[in-house]
């Protein structure tokens, strides 16, 4: 009879479920594990290992939830007359052939010089496709783990979500035409990257101001491999919006306004 009572009593099952699932919520779990007679080593291990995990998860949730109430990231560029930007550090340039404003957001078109053995690392975008055409020289294009030699007159495409990169494997400067569709923050991110580089505001491939790095990743919609997208994408977007809310973009306005 007792077994029948237990089987048809949902409160018993719910109590047992709560007993174990409560350990997934760190504050409740700490209280329960120290309240009951568990081995001291288990209690200490749970407390020490669980705290940094709980802290990271708490910060992630706090940052992303806070950013939900902030204005969207501003990808606009001022009415600039200069179509070509120069990187004095690498002695190369990029020219904006068509901007997002000129195509009503359909696409952006840019002509890019890539210095010998220069280029970028593996990354992906979620909101646009990227089309590469080699106008001069030979480029190395990586896509989804494979590498392709793209010769003069040939082209390659990286679709939304595809890991890719491009580089110059030669000892001569090469020339690429890059089309992004639909238009995103390509012009703004290129202008800011070149401006910061010219002003010595990079330490290697990272900006000296970490908030500026968040803004750059947000402007370009760029995400890196090895970090799960469900973590990286909302975090990058949230940090970029927070940087804008803090006014960190004000120091960058001279590059794009």
KAWOBEL-V335166 format. One record per residue. N is the residue number from 1. PHI is phi in degrees with one decimal (none if undefined). D_CENTER is the distance of its C-alpha to the mean C-alpha in Angstrom with 1 decimal. Layout:
N,PHI,D_CENTER
N,PHI,D_CENTER
//
This chain:
1,none,59.8
2,-63.7,57.2
3,-64.0,55.0
4,-63.8,55.4
5,-63.1,54.6
6,-65.5,51.4
7,-63.9,50.3
8,-101.8,50.8
9,-109.3,49.4
10,-63.7,45.7
11,-66.4,45.6
12,-67.3,46.1
13,-63.7,43.2
14,-63.7,40.9
15,-65.2,42.0
16,-65.6,41.3
17,-63.2,37.8
18,-62.1,37.1
19,-57.5,38.5
20,-92.7,35.8
21,-69.4,32.8
22,-63.5,33.3
23,-72.5,32.2
24,-73.2,28.6
25,-95.3,28.5
26,-53.8,28.8
27,-57.7,31.1
28,-66.6,33.5
29,-62.6,33.3
30,-62.0,34.3
31,-60.1,37.2
32,-68.9,38.4
33,-71.5,38.2
34,-85.1,40.1
35,-74.2,42.6
36,-96.5,43.7
37,-88.3,45.4
38,-80.6,42.7
39,-60.0,43.0
40,-62.2,41.9
41,-65.1,39.7
42,-66.3,37.7
43,-61.9,37.5
44,-67.9,36.2
45,-62.7,33.7
46,-60.7,32.3
47,-66.7,32.1
48,-74.7,30.5
49,-76.2,28.0
50,-70.9,27.1
51,-62.6,26.6
52,-63.4,23.3
53,-64.5,21.9
54,-62.1,23.1
55,-63.8,21.7
56,-62.9,18.1
57,-63.6,18.4
58,-63.4,20.1
59,-64.6,17.5
60,-59.4,14.7
61,-65.2,17.0
62,-62.8,18.2
63,-65.8,14.9
64,-68.3,13.8
65,-68.9,17.4
66,-59.9,18.0
67,-67.4,15.1
68,-60.8,16.8
69,-96.1,19.7
70,-97.6,18.0
71,-61.9,18.2
72,-63.7,15.5
73,-66.9,13.4
74,-84.6,15.9
75,-100.6,15.0
76,-74.4,18.7
77,-125.9,20.4
78,-68.0,24.0
79,-78.4,27.0
80,-87.3,26.6
81,-90.6,29.5
82,-80.9,28.0
83,-92.5,26.5
84,-118.8,25.9
85,-117.2,23.8
86,-116.6,24.7
87,-107.5,23.1
88,-67.4,26.2
89,-67.5,24.7
90,-103.2,24.4
91,58.1,27.1
92,-143.4,25.3
93,-142.8,24.4
94,-134.9,22.6
95,-123.2,24.5
96,-85.8,23.3
97,-82.0,25.7
98,-141.4,24.6
99,-98.5,22.3
100,-60.8,20.9
101,-65.7,23.7
102,-76.2,26.3
103,-107.4,25.4
104,55.6,24.9
105,83.1,21.3
106,-70.3,22.4
107,-164.6,20.6
108,-126.1,19.8
109,-130.0,21.7
110,-136.9,21.4
111,-104.2,23.5
112,-122.8,21.9
113,-88.6,23.9
114,-118.4,22.5
115,-66.4,24.5
116,-52.9,26.2
117,61.8,24.0
118,-95.0,20.9
119,144.3,17.8
120,-128.1,14.2
121,-97.7,12.8
122,-57.6,11.8
123,-163.0,8.5
124,-149.7,8.4
125,-124.7,8.2
126,-103.5,9.6
127,-112.2,11.8
128,-153.2,13.7
129,-90.7,15.7
130,-127.1,16.1
131,-113.1,19.7
132,-113.9,20.9
133,-126.2,24.6
134,-85.5,26.3
135,-92.0,28.8
136,-152.4,30.1
137,90.0,30.0
138,-135.7,28.0
139,-113.2,24.3
140,-110.1,22.7
141,-117.0,20.1
142,-100.3,18.4
143,-150.8,17.6
144,52.3,17.3
145,88.1,18.8
146,-112.2,21.5
147,-116.8,22.3
148,-131.9,24.4
149,-85.1,26.6
150,-114.3,26.5
151,-89.3,29.6
152,-55.0,30.7
153,91.4,31.0
154,-94.4,28.8
155,-142.5,25.4
156,-147.9,22.5
157,-133.2,19.9
158,-112.2,16.5
159,-80.9,16.2
160,-53.0,13.5
161,84.0,11.8
162,-85.6,13.5
163,-65.5,12.4
164,-158.2,13.8
165,-161.7,14.6
166,-137.6,17.5
167,-152.3,19.9
168,-107.3,23.4
169,-84.4,25.7
170,-103.1,28.7
171,-96.5,30.5
172,-120.6,30.5
173,-65.5,28.1
174,-110.5,26.9
175,-125.6,26.1
176,-119.7,23.6
177,-113.0,23.3
178,-116.5,19.9
179,-116.5,19.9
180,-111.7,17.0
181,-139.5,18.2
182,-69.7,18.1
183,-63.1,17.3
184,-133.0,14.0
185,-109.2,13.0
186,-59.9,13.9
187,-59.9,17.0
188,-62.9,15.6
189,-67.2,12.8
190,-65.7,15.5
191,-61.3,18.1
192,-69.8,16.1
193,-59.8,15.2
194,-64.1,18.9
195,-63.0,20.2
196,-64.8,18.6
197,-63.8,19.7
198,-64.0,23.1
199,-91.4,23.5
200,68.4,22.6
201,-98.3,19.6
202,-110.8,17.7
203,-115.5,18.5
204,75.0,17.9
205,-100.3,14.3
206,-114.8,13.1
207,-70.0,14.3
208,-65.0,17.3
209,-95.6,16.2
210,-60.8,13.1
211,-66.3,12.8
212,-67.4,12.6
213,-65.8,9.6
214,-61.9,7.8
215,-64.9,9.6
216,-62.0,8.8
217,-63.6,5.0
218,-69.4,6.4
219,-59.2,9.4
220,-86.0,8.3
221,60.6,6.1
222,-102.0,4.4
223,-129.8,3.3
224,-106.1,6.2
225,-74.2,9.5
226,76.6,11.7
227,-114.1,9.7
228,-53.1,10.8
229,-60.3,8.8
230,-68.6,11.1
231,-97.3,10.0
232,-67.1,6.2
233,-63.9,5.7
234,-66.4,8.5
235,-69.9,7.8
236,-60.6,4.9
237,-62.7,7.1
238,-68.3,10.1
239,-64.6,9.7
240,-64.7,9.4
241,-66.4,12.4
242,-67.4,14.2
243,-60.5,13.9
244,-65.1,15.5
245,-61.6,18.0
246,-74.7,18.9
247,86.5,19.7
248,-67.4,17.5
249,-76.3,17.0
250,-61.7,20.8
251,-70.5,20.9
252,-97.8,18.8
253,-61.0,21.1
254,-63.6,23.5
255,-87.0,21.2
256,-131.9,20.8
257,-91.5,23.6
//
